[in-house]
């Protein structure tokens, strides 16, 4: 994929970081339950690579905060770290993992990125953003229990989106010629 | 979700339209810092009055300037209620189960919501009075120091600028897809969590496909016109800043200083 296309896809993912949370608005507390901003950042990392994923993870939440007030300024720094790590980890994992099957690559990369992001964000909160107040139980609750519907949605949705985009030829096929293994 | 799209440039010849985009971006940063540090009644009063003056100076209609706020009113209501009902400080006006309505909680909720509203209006003023190309050029100029640590500043500025232009379009498309899926039986407004979760898949996948189609078209168009990335084609903002730009930046810096150190 050309550098221009990667840049424009990243820009679209940044815009989706603002638009998707608004689409989830009907549900109270939707941000922490469905984690809508995670979807474009992870997708950007998976499709465009770690550098673009990092840019999307940093700029997306900043734009959203300025335009819609979400995420609130109090949680923005921790979220920036979390989303930046998602973007980097997703990009690095998908470039390193090649099992020969698209869905296997995507699931392994996604799970690795989601775990890495949550661990780094937890460490950042414990050491920098909320020192002394972060316990293992609080970390598990805020990053895994509250956001469980969001985690399930991401795992169900992201591989389907990548597959749909490949099928629509909007992104290059990862394994050209492979069809049954998809 | 929306009637008046947010972040769309509205051509005009007001004082704010004529200010340099670099100065406007720096003023926005200073005023955002001032808003974050505002913590007293005079502080909030100054910021609210300043925002009202800026709306008047921008020549925008009040409805257009406040359009983004209208779109996230339910979110603000949730923030206000969470602060008002779960604050243990001060004497409660009304208590039931885990809820504890107190004046301190209501004041805290009102402060947070006011800050968010003012921030959104300020950002909307910037976007409505500055042409997208000028914002890109200003970003290239202001982000230039990042180039010393090998961050591709021009590409980053281009991405931010394109993202800002995509937001209104994608919001409109999301609303269209949402309506289409509702007509097909999706239950977005259902109080049941399971039905809401099930309705998300048919909403999100078409949004992404549509957004990526637009990205594909734009990338093709840019490449056809010779753009190859690397940022050589994007010029940084030209010319020195004028007296009015410096005056605006000094004023914004003074407001920021006032909020942090004096109020």
Boltz contact constraints between the chains, C-beta under 6 A:
constraints:
  - contact:
      token1: [A, 3]
      token2: [B, 229]
      max_distance: 6.0
  - contact:
      token1: [A, 4]
      token2: [B, 219]
      max_distance: 6.0
  - contact:
      token1: [A, 4]
      token2: [B, 222]
      max_distance: 6.0
  - contact:
      token1: [A, 4]
      token2: [B, 223]
      max_distance: 6.0
  - contact:
      token1: [A, 4]
      token2: [B, 227]
      max_distance: 6.0
  - contact:
      token1: [A, 4]
      token2: [B, 229]
      max_distance: 6.0
  - contact:
      token1: [A, 5]
      token2: [B, 219]
      max_distance: 6.0
  - contact:
      token1: [A, 7]
      token2: [B, 155]
      max_distance: 6.0
  - contact:
      token1: [A, 7]
      token2: [B, 159]
      max_distance: 6.0
  - contact:
      token1: [A, 8]
      token2: [B, 215]
      max_distance: 6.0
  - contact:
      token1: [A, 8]
      token2: [B, 218]
      max_distance: 6.0
  - contact:
      token1: [A, 8]
      token2: [B, 219]
      max_distance: 6.0
  - contact:
      token1: [A, 9]
      token2: [B, 215]
      max_distance: 6.0
  - contact:
      token1: [A, 10]
      token2: [B, 159]
      max_distance: 6.0
  - contact:
      token1: [A, 11]
      token2: [B, 159]
      max_distance: 6.0
  - contact:
      token1: [A, 11]
      token2: [B, 162]
      max_distance: 6.0
  - contact:
      token1: [A, 11]
      token2: [B, 163]
      max_distance: 6.0
  - contact:
      token1: [A, 12]
      token2: [B, 166]
      max_distance: 6.0
  - contact:
      token1: [A, 12]
      token2: [B, 211]
      max_distance: 6.0
  - contact:
      token1: [A, 12]
      token2: [B, 215]
      max_distance: 6.0
  - contact:
      token1: [A, 14]
      token2: [B, 163]
      max_distance: 6.0
  - contact:
      token1: [A, 15]
      token2: [B, 163]
      max_distance: 6.0
  - contact:
      token1: [A, 15]
      token2: [B, 166]
      max_distance: 6.0
  - contact:
      token1: [A, 15]
      token2: [B, 167]
      max_distance: 6.0
  - contact:
      token1: [A, 15]
      token2: [B, 170]
      max_distance: 6.0
  - contact:
      token1: [A, 18]
      token2: [B, 167]
      max_distance: 6.0
  - contact:
      token1: [A, 19]
      token2: [B, 170]
      max_distance: 6.0
  - contact:
      token1: [A, 19]
      token2: [B, 171]
      max_distance: 6.0
  - contact:
      token1: [A, 19]
      token2: [B, 174]
      max_distance: 6.0
  - contact:
      token1: [A, 22]
      token2: [B, 1]
      max_distance: 6.0
  - contact:
      token1: [A, 23]
      token2: [B, 174]
      max_distance: 6.0
  - contact:
      token1: [A, 25]
      token2: [B, 74]
      max_distance: 6.0
  - contact:
      token1: [A, 26]
      token2: [B, 188]
      max_distance: 6.0
  - contact:
      token1: [A, 26]
      token2: [B, 189]
      max_distance: 6.0
  - contact:
      token1: [A, 27]
      token2: [B, 196]
      max_distance: 6.0
  - contact:
      token1: [A, 28]
      token2: [B, 78]
      max_distance: 6.0
  - contact:
      token1: [A, 59]
      token2: [B, 160]
      max_distance: 6.0
  - contact:
      token1: [A, 66]
      token2: [B, 123]
      max_distance: 6.0
  - contact:
      token1: [A, 67]
      token2: [B, 123]
      max_distance: 6.0
  - contact:
      token1: [A, 68]
      token2: [B, 72]
      max_distance: 6.0
  - contact:
      token1: [A, 69]
      token2: [B, 116]
      max_distance: 6.0
  - contact:
      token1: [A, 69]
      token2: [B, 120]
      max_distance: 6.0
  - contact:
      token1: [A, 73]
      token2: [B, 36]
      max_distance: 6.0
  - contact:
      token1: [A, 149]
      token2: [B, 197]
      max_distance: 6.0
  - contact:
      token1: [A, 157]
      token2: [B, 204]
      max_distance: 6.0
  - contact:
      token1: [A, 161]
      token2: [B, 205]
      max_distance: 6.0
  - contact:
      token1: [A, 161]
      token2: [B, 208]
      max_distance: 6.0
  - contact:
      token1: [A, 165]
      token2: [B, 212]
      max_distance: 6.0
  - contact:
      token1: [A, 170]
      token2: [B, 212]
      max_distance: 6.0
  - contact:
      token1: [A, 170]
      token2: [B, 216]
      max_distance: 6.0
